[in-house]
Amino acid sequence: MTGPDPISDALLAAQILGVGSRLGGLALRARAGPLRSAYLTYLRDIAAAPIRRLPPGIDDARLLGGLDLAEALSTGRPVHARGLLDEVGAGTLILPMAERAASGLAARIGAALDAGAGFSVVALDEGVEAEEHCPAALTDRLALHLTLEGLRARPLPDAPAPEVLGHARRLLAAMPPTPPEAFVEAAAALGIASMRAPLLALEVARGAAAIAGRDNVAAEDAALAARLVLAPRATSLPPADETQPAPEPPAPSAPDDAEKTQDPTPSDGIPAEVLLEAARASLPPDVLAKLRAGAAAARGSPGSRGGGAGPGGHRRGRPQGRPPGDPRGPHRLDLVATLRTAAPWQPLRRKLFADPPAHILISKSDIRVRRHRQRRERLALFLVDASGSTAMGRLAEAKGAIELLLAEAYVRRDHVALIAMRGAAAETLLPPTRSLVQTKRRLAALPGGGGTPLASGLEAALTLALGARRRGRDPVLVVLTDGKANIARDGRPGRAAARADAEEMARVLRGAALPTLLIDTSPRPQRPAAELAAALDATYLPLPRADARGIGQSVGALMAAP
């Protein structure tokens, strides 16, 4: 028995999106290619309203609109500038490269959808790695989740005629309410925490029924909604052979209640098991492993895009000039500089009017804004391998290198933290601090010996770094190790398991976009440390080749990077 055709489901999803009005939109995971282009054309043919493409890097003023200061100053009255969300109206908004969308942009679009905006969003997720995904603040509000990855391009049929879609809209408007209990039970069994998911699945099932010409939801409509809405959001699955307890026989009813018990509504006949089976059939065999990997990547992703880079604000800090700009953006208007720029042009501008106005004539090119640069606090996070192999080799030299790095961090007034890897697990010897004396004391008392719990150390470093980002600091990780892991993440010895766990944690750390320097503490440069540096996307620096100046310059470059 073959499963459902993904392309057929995608075409139905496009029709449902064109018929329904409370679906939010769809999240489409597919890289650019003939199939995605053909599908977007199919969406355009179905859409009755205009389609707008969201420009990358759009600011809040262009997205949401607001006061057009230049026109207001020129005309002497408030002039409102329309934003892109106003211009799209009841049309469709296409968000390219949704996996790179900033969390603030996703939140603003999601807030507009919550406020009842009539537009739909098509989020194009072009991510390659598992940790690349569209922000949850947006995807949670988009009913339909589709993927076209791994599918061969083929000619798509023509879109349904407008009359067919119009008939489906009328059927949907006249359709009686559908009980949501089955969808709620299925969402709970699939581990879906969002309360929007069962309601969106219900709307998708009603839209599918209207497209099929039915005036109520049938089992196949509910199964389609489970595949398109519930299955992509699943975090757990019940066993395939799970059986539900048999329902108890109904109690004898009075004669006058007989008619009520013999006339159930058609939607009451859709059990939650139908939805679960449809969701289970549409998931790949390794779905649980992928879900766990995606959850681990999501824990490391909040700071991966703009979480700690760049200036910390635009209204505090050292002034950086008064350039032309838009005060509706992140920068504030500099009124004095604006008037000073506009003053020399007043005689020439007044000659353009037969009856010049009394107020100052200001054009858009006159507007000046205040730009500030605020220095953010930085954290130098040292992850030290104090295992037996390092203790017998270069632990003393590694401590000397750390002291050099600590001195550089102290001069810059950065915070420092220290995590040691030895024995069965990593240990945070020093939380973020500015005390150089305390850090040196803890480092001098660091003993050597035991195993190398590399995965545990990387996990501890990730947790500490993400906590620092939430507090507004920019963390930089400095790892001193020979890369020879022999303690797994659960504390059990074994080189194969330890190496696999370390590689997995290195991928998660890489997804967090944490600036990292790996110093190889082996007597000679070794392959394990170099491979770990490549997995972390870290700068690799062999300790035998690194003098004090080289180490200081390497860490200083990381700390000073924007």
Secondary structure, 3 states (H helix, E strand, C coil): CCCCCHHHHHHHHHHHHHHCCCCCEEEEECCCCHHHHHHHHHHHHHCCCCEEECCCCCCHHHHHEEECHHHHHHHCCCCEEECHHHHHCCCEEEECCHHHCCHHHHHHHHHHHHCCCCCEEEEEECCCCCCCCCCHHHHCCCCEEEECCCCCCCCCCCCCCHHHHHHHHHHHHHCCCCCCHHHHHHHHHCCCCCCHHHHHHHHHHHHHHHHCCCCCCCHHHHHHHHHHHHHHHCCCCCCCCCCCCCCCCCCCCCHHHHHHHCCCCHHHHCCHHHHHHHHHHCCCCCHHHHHHHHHHHHHHCCCCCCCCCCCCCCCCCEECCCCECCCCCCCEECHHHHHHHHHHHHHHHHCCCCCCCCCCCCCHHHCEEECEECCCCEEEEEEEECCHHHHHCCHHHHHHHHHHHHHHHHHCCCEEEEEEEECCEEEEEEEEECCHHHHHHHHHCCCCCCCCCHHHHHHHHHHHHHHHHHCCCEEEEEEEECCCCCECCCCCECHHHHHHHHHHHHHHHHHCCCCEEEEECCCCCCHHHHHHHHHHCCEEEEHHHCCHHHHHHHHHHHHHCC
